[in-house]
Amino acid sequence: MLWGGISYKGLFPKQSPIFVDEWLELTRPKDTDRPDKAAKELGDLRNLVFQDDQDRKQRMHVTLNAVKRVFINRIEPKDCNAKLADVWPIENVWGAFKENLRGREYDNIEQLKDDIKKEWIKFSVSLCQQMMDTIPARLKLVIDQGGNQIREH
Protein backbone atom coordinates (compact mmCIF):
# COMPACT_ATOMS: atom_id res chain seq x y z
CA MET A 1 0.00 0.00 0.00
CA LEU A 2 1.22 3.49 -0.88
CA TRP A 3 0.49 6.97 0.30
CA GLY A 4 1.38 10.18 -1.44
CA GLY A 5 -0.03 13.56 -2.16
CA ILE A 6 -0.32 16.11 -4.90
CA SER A 7 0.00 19.86 -4.68
CA TYR A 8 0.66 22.78 -6.98
CA LYS A 9 4.36 22.25 -6.21
CA GLY A 10 4.32 18.63 -7.37
CA LEU A 11 4.00 15.25 -5.73
CA PHE A 12 5.05 14.74 -2.14
CA PRO A 13 7.07 13.41 -0.54
CA LYS A 14 9.41 14.54 -3.32
CA GLN A 15 11.53 11.40 -3.81
CA SER A 16 8.97 8.63 -3.43
CA PRO A 17 5.49 7.85 -2.22
CA ILE A 18 5.34 6.44 1.29
CA PHE A 19 5.31 2.68 1.32
CA VAL A 20 3.03 2.09 4.27
CA ASP A 21 4.73 -1.13 5.39
CA GLU A 22 8.05 0.71 5.73
CA TRP A 23 6.40 3.78 7.27
CA LEU A 24 4.59 1.75 9.92
CA GLU A 25 7.87 0.13 10.86
CA LEU A 26 9.53 3.54 11.16
CA THR A 27 6.74 5.11 13.22
CA ARG A 28 5.98 2.16 15.47
CA PRO A 29 6.94 3.21 18.99
CA LYS A 30 9.73 0.82 19.88
CA ASP A 31 12.59 3.05 20.84
CA THR A 32 12.95 6.78 21.34
CA ASP A 33 14.64 7.58 18.05
CA ARG A 34 11.89 6.16 15.80
CA PRO A 35 10.13 9.52 15.24
CA ASP A 36 13.47 11.06 14.27
CA LYS A 37 14.16 8.20 11.84
CA ALA A 38 10.71 8.62 10.31
CA ALA A 39 11.19 12.39 9.91
CA LYS A 40 14.59 11.86 8.28
CA GLU A 41 13.26 9.19 5.92
CA LEU A 42 9.94 10.80 4.98
CA GLY A 43 10.47 14.49 5.56
CA ASP A 44 8.38 16.77 7.72
CA LEU A 45 4.74 15.72 7.37
CA ARG A 46 3.39 18.08 10.04
CA ASN A 47 2.21 20.75 7.60
CA LEU A 48 0.45 18.30 5.30
CA VAL A 49 -3.24 17.54 5.57
CA PHE A 50 -4.20 13.87 5.65
CA GLN A 51 -7.56 13.21 4.05
CA ASP A 52 -9.15 9.96 5.16
CA ASP A 53 -10.94 8.68 2.08
CA GLN A 54 -12.31 5.62 3.90
CA ASP A 55 -10.51 3.16 1.65
CA ARG A 56 -10.92 -0.19 3.44
CA LYS A 57 -7.27 -1.13 3.22
CA GLN A 58 -6.39 2.10 5.03
CA ARG A 59 -8.77 1.42 7.93
CA MET A 60 -6.55 -0.97 9.90
CA HIS A 61 -6.15 0.20 13.50
CA VAL A 62 -2.36 0.18 13.23
CA THR A 63 -2.55 2.50 10.21
CA LEU A 64 -5.12 4.82 11.78
CA ASN A 65 -3.09 5.06 14.99
CA ALA A 66 0.07 5.90 13.04
CA VAL A 67 -1.78 8.59 11.08
CA LYS A 68 -3.06 10.13 14.32
CA ARG A 69 0.49 10.22 15.73
CA VAL A 70 2.09 11.76 12.64
CA PHE A 71 -0.45 14.05 10.98
CA ILE A 72 -1.59 17.03 13.02
CA ASN A 73 -3.98 18.21 10.29
CA ARG A 74 -6.57 15.69 9.16
CA ILE A 75 -9.84 15.76 7.25
CA GLU A 76 -12.01 13.12 8.88
CA PRO A 77 -14.41 10.93 6.86
CA LYS A 78 -17.45 12.69 8.32
CA ASP A 79 -16.20 16.00 6.87
CA CYS A 80 -15.85 14.93 3.23
CA ASN A 81 -17.26 12.65 0.62
CA ALA A 82 -15.00 9.68 0.01
CA LYS A 83 -16.60 8.97 -3.34
CA LEU A 84 -15.14 11.93 -5.18
CA ALA A 85 -12.40 9.99 -6.96
CA ASP A 86 -13.47 11.81 -10.12
CA VAL A 87 -12.50 15.10 -8.51
CA TRP A 88 -9.36 14.44 -6.47
CA PRO A 89 -6.28 14.52 -8.72
CA ILE A 90 -4.34 11.99 -6.64
CA GLU A 91 -6.66 9.28 -7.96
CA ASN A 92 -5.53 10.18 -11.48
CA VAL A 93 -1.90 10.03 -10.35
CA TRP A 94 -2.40 6.48 -9.06
CA GLY A 95 -4.18 5.61 -12.31
CA ALA A 96 -1.27 6.93 -14.37
CA PHE A 97 1.20 4.88 -12.33
CA LYS A 98 -0.91 1.78 -12.69
CA GLU A 99 -1.03 2.28 -16.46
CA ASN A 100 2.72 2.97 -16.73
CA LEU A 101 3.59 -0.15 -14.71
CA ARG A 102 1.07 -2.43 -16.42
CA GLY A 103 2.64 -5.45 -18.07
CA ARG A 104 5.95 -5.24 -16.25
CA GLU A 105 7.08 -8.31 -14.37
CA TYR A 106 8.96 -8.33 -11.08
CA ASP A 107 10.91 -10.96 -9.20
CA ASN A 108 10.31 -9.28 -5.85
CA ILE A 109 8.56 -6.38 -4.16
CA GLU A 110 11.74 -4.28 -4.05
CA GLN A 111 11.91 -4.20 -7.87
CA LEU A 112 8.31 -2.99 -7.99
CA LYS A 113 9.03 -0.32 -5.36
CA ASP A 114 12.07 0.84 -7.36
CA ASP A 115 9.95 1.27 -10.50
CA ILE A 116 7.28 3.13 -8.54
CA LYS A 117 9.94 5.50 -7.19
CA LYS A 118 11.24 6.12 -10.74
CA GLU A 119 7.73 6.89 -12.01
CA TRP A 120 7.13 9.17 -9.02
CA ILE A 121 10.22 11.25 -9.75
CA LYS A 122 9.31 11.53 -13.46
CA PHE A 123 5.84 12.95 -12.69
CA SER A 124 6.17 16.64 -13.58
CA VAL A 125 5.20 19.67 -11.53
CA SER A 126 3.42 21.11 -14.58
CA LEU A 127 1.23 18.00 -14.84
CA CYS A 128 0.40 18.31 -11.13
CA GLN A 129 -0.54 21.96 -11.71
CA GLN A 130 -2.75 21.04 -14.65
CA MET A 131 -4.48 18.39 -12.54
CA MET A 132 -5.00 20.80 -9.63
CA ASP A 133 -6.39 23.44 -12.01
CA THR A 134 -9.12 21.02 -13.14
CA ILE A 135 -10.65 20.61 -9.65
CA PRO A 136 -13.22 23.45 -9.98
CA ALA A 137 -14.41 22.19 -13.37
CA ARG A 138 -14.61 18.63 -12.07
CA LEU A 139 -16.64 19.76 -9.06
CA LYS A 140 -18.99 21.63 -11.39
CA LEU A 141 -19.44 18.47 -13.47
CA VAL A 142 -20.33 16.50 -10.34
CA ILE A 143 -22.88 19.18 -9.40
CA ASP A 144 -24.27 19.25 -12.95
CA GLN A 145 -24.56 15.43 -12.83
CA GLY A 146 -26.61 15.64 -9.63
CA GLY A 147 -23.76 14.23 -7.57
CA ASN A 148 -23.29 11.24 -9.83
CA GLN A 149 -19.96 9.97 -11.08
CA ILE A 150 -18.46 11.88 -13.96
CA ARG A 151 -16.83 10.08 -16.85
CA GLU A 152 -14.27 12.68 -17.90
CA HIS A 153 -10.83 12.04 -16.50
C-alpha positions in Angstrom: 0.0 0.0 0.0 1.2 3.5 -0.9 0.5 7.0 0.3 1.4 10.2 -1.4 0.0 13.6 -2.2 -0.3 16.1 -4.9 0.0 19.9 -4.7 0.7 22.8 -7.0 4.4 22.3 -6.2 4.3 18.6 -7.4 4.0 15.2 -5.7 5.1 14.7 -2.1 7.1 13.4 -0.5 9.4 14.5 -3.3 11.5 11.4 -3.8 9.0 8.6 -3.4 5.5 7.9 -2.2 5.3 6.4 1.3 5.3 2.7 1.3 3.0 2.1 4.3 4.7 -1.1 5.4 8.0 0.7 5.7 6.4 3.8 7.3 4.6 1.8 9.9 7.9 0.1 10.9 9.5 3.5 11.2 6.7 5.1 13.2 6.0 2.2 15.5 6.9 3.2 19.0 9.7 0.8 19.9 12.6 3.0 20.8 12.9 6.8 21.3 14.6 7.6 18.0 11.9 6.2 15.8 10.1 9.5 15.2 13.5 11.1 14.3 14.2 8.2 11.8 10.7 8.6 10.3 11.2 12.4 9.9 14.6 11.9 8.3 13.3 9.2 5.9 9.9 10.8 5.0 10.5 14.5 5.6 8.4 16.8 7.7 4.7 15.7 7.4 3.4 18.1 10.0 2.2 20.7 7.6 0.5 18.3 5.3 -3.2 17.5 5.6 -4.2 13.9 5.7 -7.6 13.2 4.1 -9.1 10.0 5.2 -10.9 8.7 2.1 -12.3 5.6 3.9 -10.5 3.2 1.7 -10.9 -0.2 3.4 -7.3 -1.1 3.2 -6.4 2.1 5.0 -8.8 1.4 7.9 -6.5 -1.0 9.9 -6.1 0.2 13.5 -2.4 0.2 13.2 -2.5 2.5 10.2 -5.1 4.8 11.8 -3.1 5.1 15.0 0.1 5.9 13.0 -1.8 8.6 11.1 -3.1 10.1 14.3 0.5 10.2 15.7 2.1 11.8 12.6 -0.5 14.1 11.0 -1.6 17.0 13.0 -4.0 18.2 10.3 -6.6 15.7 9.2 -9.8 15.8 7.2 -12.0 13.1 8.9 -14.4 10.9 6.9 -17.4 12.7 8.3 -16.2 16.0 6.9 -15.8 14.9 3.2 -17.3 12.6 0.6 -15.0 9.7 0.0 -16.6 9.0 -3.3 -15.1 11.9 -5.2 -12.4 10.0 -7.0 -13.5 11.8 -10.1 -12.5 15.1 -8.5 -9.4 14.4 -6.5 -6.3 14.5 -8.7 -4.3 12.0 -6.6 -6.7 9.3 -8.0 -5.5 10.2 -11.5 -1.9 10.0 -10.3 -2.4 6.5 -9.1 -4.2 5.6 -12.3 -1.3 6.9 -14.4 1.2 4.9 -12.3 -0.9 1.8 -12.7 -1.0 2.3 -16.5 2.7 3.0 -16.7 3.6 -0.1 -14.7 1.1 -2.4 -16.4 2.6 -5.5 -18.1 6.0 -5.2 -16.2 7.1 -8.3 -14.4 9.0 -8.3 -11.1 10.9 -11.0 -9.2 10.3 -9.3 -5.9 8.6 -6.4 -4.2 11.7 -4.3 -4.0 11.9 -4.2 -7.9 8.3 -3.0 -8.0 9.0 -0.3 -5.4 12.1 0.8 -7.4 10.0 1.3 -10.5 7.3 3.1 -8.5 9.9 5.5 -7.2 11.2 6.1 -10.7 7.7 6.9 -12.0 7.1 9.2 -9.0 10.2 11.3 -9.7 9.3 11.5 -13.5 5.8 13.0 -12.7 6.2 16.6 -13.6 5.2 19.7 -11.5 3.4 21.1 -14.6 1.2 18.0 -14.8 0.4 18.3 -11.1 -0.5 22.0 -11.7 -2.8 21.0 -14.7 -4.5 18.4 -12.5 -5.0 20.8 -9.6 -6.4 23.4 -12.0 -9.1 21.0 -13.1 -10.7 20.6 -9.7 -13.2 23.5 -10.0 -14.4 22.2 -13.4 -14.6 18.6 -12.1 -16.6 19.8 -9.1 -19.0 21.6 -11.4 -19.4 18.5 -13.5 -20.3 16.5 -10.3 -22.9 19.2 -9.4 -24.3 19.2 -13.0 -24.6 15.4 -12.8 -26.6 15.6 -9.6 -23.8 14.2 -7.6 -23.3 11.2 -9.8 -20.0 10.0 -11.1 -18.5 11.9 -14.0 -16.8 10.1 -16.9 -14.3 12.7 -17.9 -10.8 12.0 -16.5 
